[in-house]
């Protein structure tokens, strides 16, 4: 027996008639189920129209029309994700102009009863009432197994996330009261796998000046700061050995450089603006023994007078 699938207008009419005329004989349960299945099947049909049309491309004379239609469907789907990102209102807005800016930063960081869990796993706490203090102008290390929260502590100091409970203080001031851009300009960060941009060595290091008081300096003064940072990071000598020196292209993600060279350029970028706080998140864990020794020497020299938080994963 052929099934009759109700259209959208018929479904609306059935609902309207039964709501306006309560004494009318109600629609049977079978009709309700049929309408529901019709809506479900129609939704599935819309979802699979793209792949089915794509399969027809090899056996039809309207190849260009079909490929254009497929490209349009893919573009619409991509646009949906794009606009969802654009329209999203971030909980931590780095573009806000409000917030305090301290006149003098000493660099003491204090965790007072901090608890935190990621939004995707709220039932799995990463930190539970953590209380500890990192004094200024000292090198402190966090040692623990993978997943113990070392990188999370670094992310919380940078305010990539906000704590669930407790407070993080910079010189006795809650970091949530501070202007976010200003706070991050006081911090230099070197991660385990630093990202270099597809440009020159000079421009990669100079990017560390963005958002700081050194931004916008004349080219000559900027170059002097970049060279000084590279000398501190033990990178100056190998940079001079590159084909074009500081104007050498590093490739996409720094692919034209070795791991140790990438790390030292990342260190130079982190210290070029003379930050008060230097965060090192397992900065040497991916290096061989020789490169690790060179990078460690660079870190020791670059962090003189700074507060450094080093995060290591034990072997």
C-alpha positions as a LaTeX table, in Angstrom:
\begin{tabular}{lrrr}
\hline
Residue & $x$ (\AA) & $y$ (\AA) & $z$ (\AA) \\
\hline
Unk1 & 0.00 & 0.00 & 0.00 \\
Unk2 & 1.40 & 3.41 & $-0.99$ \\
Unk3 & 2.12 & 5.71 & 1.93 \\
Unk4 & 0.86 & 9.25 & 1.96 \\
Unk5 & 3.38 & 11.77 & 3.35 \\
Unk6 & 1.84 & 15.02 & 4.52 \\
Unk7 & 3.32 & 18.29 & 3.31 \\
Unk8 & 4.27 & 21.11 & 5.64 \\
Unk9 & 1.08 & 23.02 & 4.83 \\
Unk10 & $-1.06$ & 19.95 & 5.50 \\
Unk11 & 0.63 & 19.42 & 8.86 \\
Unk12 & 0.01 & 23.06 & 9.80 \\
Unk13 & $-3.64$ & 22.77 & 8.74 \\
Unk14 & $-4.16$ & 19.61 & 10.81 \\
Unk15 & $-2.66$ & 21.26 & 13.91 \\
Unk16 & $-4.68$ & 24.44 & 13.37 \\
Unk17 & $-7.97$ & 22.62 & 12.89 \\
Unk18 & $-7.52$ & 20.54 & 16.03 \\
Unk19 & $-6.50$ & 23.53 & 18.11 \\
Unk20 & $-9.32$ & 25.80 & 16.90 \\
Unk21 & $-12.07$ & 23.14 & 16.90 \\
Unk22 & $-11.56$ & 21.11 & 20.10 \\
Unk23 & $-14.81$ & 19.15 & 19.53 \\
Unk24 & $-13.66$ & 17.86 & 16.18 \\
Unk25 & $-12.67$ & 14.19 & 15.96 \\
Unk26 & $-8.96$ & 14.06 & 16.88 \\
Unk27 & $-6.35$ & 12.87 & 14.43 \\
Unk28 & $-5.37$ & 9.25 & 14.86 \\
Unk29 & $-2.08$ & 8.23 & 16.40 \\
Unk30 & $-1.04$ & 6.68 & 13.10 \\
Unk31 & $-1.39$ & 10.05 & 11.37 \\
Unk32 & 0.80 & 11.74 & 13.99 \\
Unk33 & 3.49 & 9.07 & 13.58 \\
Unk34 & 3.32 & 9.39 & 9.78 \\
Unk35 & 3.75 & 13.16 & 9.95 \\
Unk36 & 6.71 & 12.79 & 12.30 \\
Unk37 & 8.38 & 10.24 & 10.05 \\
Unk38 & 7.79 & 12.49 & 7.04 \\
Unk39 & 9.63 & 15.35 & 8.73 \\
Unk40 & 12.45 & 13.00 & 9.75 \\
Unk41 & 12.88 & 11.50 & 6.28 \\
Unk42 & 12.80 & 14.96 & 4.71 \\
Unk43 & 15.59 & 16.13 & 7.03 \\
Unk44 & 17.72 & 13.11 & 6.13 \\
Unk45 & 17.13 & 13.80 & 2.45 \\
Unk46 & 18.46 & 17.34 & 2.75 \\
Unk47 & 21.57 & 16.06 & 4.53 \\
Unk48 & 22.50 & 13.56 & 1.81 \\
Unk49 & 21.63 & 15.65 & $-1.24$ \\
Unk50 & 25.21 & 16.88 & $-1.63$ \\
Unk51 & 26.96 & 13.47 & $-1.79$ \\
Unk52 & 24.27 & 12.09 & $-4.11$ \\
Unk53 & 24.61 & 14.99 & $-6.52$ \\
Unk54 & 28.39 & 14.62 & $-6.41$ \\
Unk55 & 28.03 & 11.00 & $-7.49$ \\
Unk56 & 26.10 & 12.09 & $-10.57$ \\
Unk57 & 28.89 & 14.35 & $-11.77$ \\
Unk58 & 30.71 & 11.55 & $-13.60$ \\
Unk59 & 27.62 & 10.45 & $-15.53$ \\
Unk60 & 25.92 & 13.66 & $-16.57$ \\
Unk61 & 26.43 & 16.27 & $-19.23$ \\
Unk62 & 25.74 & 19.09 & $-16.75$ \\
Unk63 & 29.05 & 18.61 & $-15.00$ \\
Unk64 & 29.84 & 22.30 & $-14.44$ \\
Unk65 & 26.38 & 23.05 & $-13.04$ \\
Unk66 & 26.59 & 20.20 & $-10.56$ \\
Unk67 & 30.13 & 21.02 & $-9.44$ \\
Unk68 & 29.09 & 24.63 & $-8.92$ \\
Unk69 & 26.13 & 23.47 & $-6.83$ \\
Unk70 & 28.42 & 21.24 & $-4.72$ \\
Unk71 & 30.86 & 24.10 & $-4.20$ \\
Unk72 & 27.97 & 26.31 & $-3.12$ \\
Unk73 & 26.77 & 23.73 & $-0.58$ \\
Unk74 & 30.29 & 23.38 & 0.84 \\
Unk75 & 30.66 & 27.16 & 0.97 \\
Unk76 & 27.37 & 27.53 & 2.85 \\
Unk77 & 28.46 & 24.92 & 5.38 \\
Unk78 & 31.83 & 26.61 & 5.83 \\
Unk79 & 30.14 & 30.00 & 6.20 \\
Unk80 & 27.92 & 28.62 & 8.96 \\
Unk81 & 30.96 & 27.71 & 11.05 \\
Unk82 & 32.71 & 30.97 & 10.17 \\
Unk83 & 29.82 & 33.18 & 11.23 \\
Unk84 & 29.31 & 31.17 & 14.41 \\
Unk85 & 32.90 & 32.04 & 15.36 \\
Unk86 & 32.47 & 35.69 & 14.37 \\
Unk87 & 29.21 & 36.05 & 16.31 \\
Unk88 & 30.53 & 34.30 & 19.41 \\
Unk89 & 31.00 & 36.63 & 22.38 \\
Unk90 & 34.19 & 35.55 & 24.21 \\
Unk91 & 34.13 & 35.28 & 27.97 \\
Unk92 & 37.66 & 36.73 & 28.07 \\
Unk93 & 37.83 & 39.65 & 25.62 \\
Unk94 & 41.38 & 40.74 & 24.84 \\
Unk95 & 40.11 & 43.84 & 23.01 \\
Unk96 & 38.55 & 45.46 & 26.08 \\
Unk97 & 40.15 & 48.76 & 27.02 \\
Unk98 & 39.14 & 48.72 & 30.69 \\
Unk99 & 41.18 & 47.25 & 33.53 \\
Unk100 & 44.04 & 48.39 & 35.72 \\
Unk101 & 47.62 & 48.93 & 34.61 \\
Unk102 & 50.17 & 48.81 & 37.40 \\
Unk103 & 52.77 & 51.56 & 37.49 \\
Unk104 & 55.50 & 49.25 & 38.69 \\
Unk105 & 55.52 & 45.48 & 38.19 \\
Unk106 & 57.64 & 43.45 & 40.61 \\
Unk107 & 56.59 & 40.06 & 39.25 \\
Unk108 & 55.35 & 38.10 & 42.28 \\
Unk109 & 52.57 & 35.65 & 41.40 \\
Unk110 & 50.36 & 33.98 & 44.00 \\
Unk111 & 47.78 & 31.21 & 43.60 \\
Unk112 & 45.28 & 31.35 & 46.46 \\
Unk113 & 42.88 & 28.36 & 46.68 \\
Unk114 & 42.65 & 27.98 & 42.90 \\
Unk115 & 40.36 & 25.30 & 41.48 \\
Unk116 & 39.90 & 24.77 & 37.76 \\
Unk117 & 38.44 & 22.33 & 35.26 \\
Unk118 & 38.08 & 22.66 & 31.50 \\
Unk119 & 34.60 & 23.42 & 30.15 \\
Unk120 & 34.62 & 20.26 & 28.04 \\
Unk121 & 35.25 & 18.13 & 31.16 \\
Unk122 & 33.66 & 19.93 & 34.07 \\
Unk123 & 33.49 & 16.72 & 36.09 \\
Unk124 & 37.31 & 16.26 & 35.87 \\
Unk125 & 39.07 & 18.88 & 38.03 \\
Unk126 & 42.62 & 19.76 & 36.97 \\
Unk127 & 43.49 & 21.91 & 39.99 \\
Unk128 & 41.95 & 21.55 & 43.46 \\
Unk129 & 42.38 & 24.44 & 45.90 \\
Unk130 & 45.96 & 25.08 & 44.76 \\
Unk131 & 47.84 & 27.60 & 46.89 \\
Unk132 & 51.45 & 28.53 & 46.13 \\
Unk133 & 53.58 & 31.59 & 45.55 \\
Unk134 & 56.25 & 32.39 & 42.97 \\
Unk135 & 58.58 & 35.13 & 44.24 \\
Unk136 & 59.85 & 37.83 & 41.91 \\
Unk137 & 63.32 & 37.60 & 40.30 \\
Unk138 & 63.52 & 33.90 & 41.12 \\
Unk139 & 63.50 & 30.78 & 38.97 \\
Unk140 & 60.83 & 28.31 & 40.03 \\
Unk141 & 60.11 & 24.91 & 38.48 \\
Unk142 & 56.95 & 22.83 & 38.38 \\
Unk143 & 57.68 & 19.11 & 38.05 \\
Unk144 & 54.99 & 16.52 & 37.47 \\
Unk145 & 53.61 & 13.80 & 35.28 \\
Unk146 & 51.83 & 14.52 & 32.02 \\
Unk147 & 48.34 & 15.81 & 32.75 \\
Unk148 & 49.15 & 17.01 & 36.26 \\
Unk149 & 48.32 & 20.64 & 35.41 \\
Unk150 & 51.68 & 22.27 & 34.61 \\
Unk151 & 50.60 & 23.78 & 31.29 \\
Unk152 & 47.22 & 24.67 & 32.83 \\
Unk153 & 48.95 & 26.85 & 35.42 \\
Unk154 & 50.81 & 28.66 & 32.63 \\
Unk155 & 47.54 & 29.16 & 30.73 \\
Unk156 & 45.81 & 30.54 & 33.84 \\
Unk157 & 48.60 & 33.06 & 34.42 \\
Unk158 & 48.22 & 34.23 & 30.81 \\
Unk159 & 44.42 & 34.33 & 31.35 \\
Unk160 & 43.66 & 32.03 & 28.47 \\
Unk161 & 41.12 & 30.69 & 30.98 \\
Unk162 & 39.65 & 32.02 & 34.21 \\
Unk163 & 39.69 & 30.04 & 37.44 \\
Unk164 & 36.52 & 28.38 & 38.74 \\
Unk165 & 37.31 & 29.22 & 42.36 \\
Unk166 & 40.08 & 31.06 & 44.15 \\
Unk167 & 42.21 & 33.91 & 42.85 \\
Unk168 & 45.51 & 34.48 & 41.02 \\
Unk169 & 47.38 & 37.57 & 42.15 \\
Unk170 & 50.09 & 39.60 & 40.42 \\
Unk171 & 51.78 & 41.78 & 43.00 \\
Unk172 & 48.76 & 41.31 & 45.31 \\
Unk173 & 46.28 & 42.36 & 42.57 \\
Unk174 & 43.73 & 39.96 & 41.09 \\
Unk175 & 44.74 & 39.44 & 37.45 \\
Unk176 & 41.04 & 39.63 & 36.46 \\
Unk177 & 41.14 & 43.32 & 37.45 \\
Unk178 & 44.04 & 44.03 & 35.10 \\
Unk179 & 43.78 & 45.06 & 31.47 \\
Unk180 & 44.29 & 41.84 & 29.54 \\
Unk181 & 46.56 & 43.19 & 26.79 \\
Unk182 & 48.69 & 44.98 & 29.35 \\
Unk183 & 48.94 & 41.82 & 31.47 \\
Unk184 & 50.11 & 39.70 & 28.55 \\
Unk185 & 52.61 & 42.38 & 27.52 \\
Unk186 & 54.32 & 41.83 & 30.89 \\
Unk187 & 54.75 & 38.10 & 30.18 \\
Unk188 & 57.09 & 36.27 & 27.82 \\
Unk189 & 56.01 & 32.73 & 26.89 \\
Unk190 & 58.05 & 29.93 & 25.32 \\
Unk191 & 56.05 & 26.78 & 24.69 \\
Unk192 & 57.12 & 23.21 & 24.00 \\
Unk193 & 56.48 & 23.54 & 20.27 \\
Unk194 & 56.80 & 27.24 & 19.38 \\
Unk195 & 55.17 & 28.56 & 16.24 \\
Unk196 & 57.21 & 30.71 & 13.88 \\
Unk197 & 55.53 & 32.69 & 11.12 \\
Unk198 & 56.42 & 32.34 & 7.47 \\
Unk199 & 58.56 & 35.44 & 7.34 \\
Unk200 & 62.12 & 36.50 & 8.19 \\
Unk201 & 64.03 & 35.82 & 11.41 \\
Unk202 & 64.03 & 39.55 & 12.16 \\
Unk203 & 60.27 & 39.93 & 11.80 \\
Unk204 & 59.59 & 36.81 & 13.89 \\
Unk205 & 61.59 & 38.22 & 16.80 \\
Unk206 & 60.21 & 41.75 & 16.34 \\
Unk207 & 56.67 & 40.41 & 16.75 \\
Unk208 & 57.45 & 40.16 & 20.47 \\
Unk209 & 57.33 & 43.97 & 20.61 \\
Unk210 & 53.64 & 44.17 & 19.64 \\
Unk211 & 51.45 & 45.58 & 22.36 \\
Unk212 & 54.40 & 46.81 & 24.43 \\
Unk213 & 55.93 & 50.24 & 25.00 \\
Unk214 & 58.59 & 49.36 & 22.41 \\
Unk215 & 56.09 & 49.01 & 19.57 \\
Unk216 & 56.48 & 51.65 & 16.87 \\
Unk217 & 60.14 & 52.45 & 17.52 \\
Unk218 & 62.29 & 53.53 & 14.55 \\
Unk219 & 63.68 & 50.66 & 12.46 \\
Unk220 & 67.22 & 51.21 & 13.73 \\
Unk221 & 66.22 & 50.96 & 17.39 \\
Unk222 & 64.00 & 47.94 & 16.71 \\
Unk223 & 66.88 & 46.16 & 14.99 \\
Unk224 & 69.12 & 46.88 & 18.00 \\
Unk225 & 66.53 & 45.34 & 20.35 \\
Unk226 & 66.16 & 42.29 & 18.11 \\
Unk227 & 69.93 & 41.74 & 17.96 \\
Unk228 & 70.27 & 42.14 & 21.72 \\
Unk229 & 67.51 & 39.58 & 22.33 \\
Unk230 & 69.11 & 37.12 & 19.91 \\
Unk231 & 72.48 & 37.47 & 21.67 \\
Unk232 & 70.78 & 36.72 & 25.00 \\
Unk233 & 69.10 & 33.68 & 23.46 \\
Unk234 & 72.38 & 32.34 & 21.98 \\
Unk235 & 70.85 & 32.71 & 18.53 \\
Unk236 & 72.94 & 35.54 & 17.06 \\
Unk237 & 75.82 & 33.37 & 15.87 \\
Unk238 & 73.76 & 30.80 & 13.97 \\
Unk239 & 71.58 & 33.58 & 12.49 \\
Unk240 & 74.65 & 35.21 & 10.97 \\
Unk241 & 75.47 & 31.85 & 9.39 \\
Unk242 & 72.13 & 31.70 & 7.58 \\
Unk243 & 72.05 & 32.64 & 3.86 \\
Unk244 & 70.61 & 36.13 & 4.43 \\
Unk245 & 71.27 & 36.57 & 8.13 \\
Unk246 & 68.36 & 38.23 & 9.93 \\
Unk247 & 66.52 & 38.56 & 6.59 \\
Unk248 & 66.43 & 34.78 & 6.04 \\
Unk249 & 62.97 & 33.29 & 5.52 \\
Unk250 & 62.21 & 30.61 & 8.15 \\
Unk251 & 59.46 & 28.89 & 6.14 \\
Unk252 & 55.95 & 27.92 & 7.17 \\
Unk253 & 56.02 & 27.25 & 10.91 \\
Unk254 & 59.84 & 27.53 & 10.90 \\
Unk255 & 60.23 & 24.36 & 8.83 \\
Unk256 & 63.55 & 25.57 & 7.38 \\
Unk257 & 65.17 & 25.64 & 10.83 \\
Unk258 & 66.13 & 22.90 & 13.26 \\
Unk259 & 64.28 & 22.36 & 16.53 \\
Unk260 & 66.99 & 24.04 & 18.60 \\
Unk261 & 67.14 & 27.03 & 16.27 \\
Unk262 & 63.36 & 27.47 & 16.43 \\
Unk263 & 63.45 & 27.34 & 20.24 \\
Unk264 & 66.19 & 29.97 & 20.46 \\
Unk265 & 64.34 & 32.32 & 18.10 \\
Unk266 & 61.21 & 31.79 & 20.21 \\
Unk267 & 63.21 & 32.65 & 23.34 \\
Unk268 & 64.50 & 35.81 & 21.65 \\
Unk269 & 60.94 & 36.76 & 20.72 \\
Unk270 & 59.82 & 36.21 & 24.32 \\
Unk271 & 62.53 & 38.40 & 25.89 \\
Unk272 & 62.87 & 41.14 & 23.24 \\
Unk273 & 60.43 & 43.43 & 25.08 \\
Unk274 & 62.12 & 42.80 & 28.46 \\
Unk275 & 59.08 & 41.22 & 30.17 \\
Unk276 & 58.84 & 41.05 & 33.93 \\
Unk277 & 57.69 & 37.42 & 33.82 \\
Unk278 & 59.06 & 34.62 & 31.65 \\
Unk279 & 57.00 & 31.43 & 31.36 \\
Unk280 & 58.68 & 28.34 & 29.93 \\
Unk281 & 56.36 & 25.43 & 29.25 \\
Unk282 & 58.59 & 22.37 & 28.68 \\
Unk283 & 60.68 & 24.47 & 26.31 \\
Unk284 & 63.42 & 21.83 & 25.87 \\
Unk285 & 61.49 & 18.56 & 26.08 \\
Unk286 & 61.55 & 17.93 & 22.32 \\
Unk287 & 65.28 & 18.60 & 21.83 \\
Unk288 & 68.30 & 16.33 & 21.71 \\
Unk289 & 70.90 & 16.51 & 24.49 \\
Unk290 & 73.25 & 18.88 & 22.68 \\
Unk291 & 70.51 & 21.28 & 21.60 \\
Unk292 & 68.97 & 21.13 & 25.07 \\
Unk293 & 72.26 & 22.24 & 26.63 \\
Unk294 & 72.49 & 25.22 & 24.26 \\
Unk295 & 68.87 & 26.23 & 24.85 \\
Unk296 & 69.25 & 25.84 & 28.62 \\
Unk297 & 72.24 & 28.18 & 28.53 \\
Unk298 & 70.16 & 30.61 & 26.48 \\
Unk299 & 67.32 & 30.42 & 29.00 \\
Unk300 & 69.68 & 31.02 & 31.92 \\
Unk301 & 71.14 & 34.10 & 30.29 \\
Unk302 & 67.83 & 35.45 & 28.98 \\
Unk303 & 66.04 & 35.08 & 32.33 \\
Unk304 & 68.53 & 37.06 & 34.40 \\
Unk305 & 66.53 & 39.35 & 36.69 \\
Unk306 & 63.20 & 37.92 & 35.55 \\
Unk307 & 60.70 & 35.73 & 37.30 \\
Unk308 & 60.78 & 32.42 & 35.40 \\
Unk309 & 58.28 & 29.61 & 35.66 \\
Unk310 & 59.64 & 26.44 & 34.07 \\
Unk311 & 57.43 & 23.44 & 33.45 \\
Unk312 & 59.14 & 20.09 & 32.92 \\
Unk313 & 57.87 & 16.59 & 32.35 \\
Unk314 & 60.07 & 13.94 & 34.02 \\
Unk315 & 61.67 & 11.22 & 31.93 \\
\hline
\end{tabular}
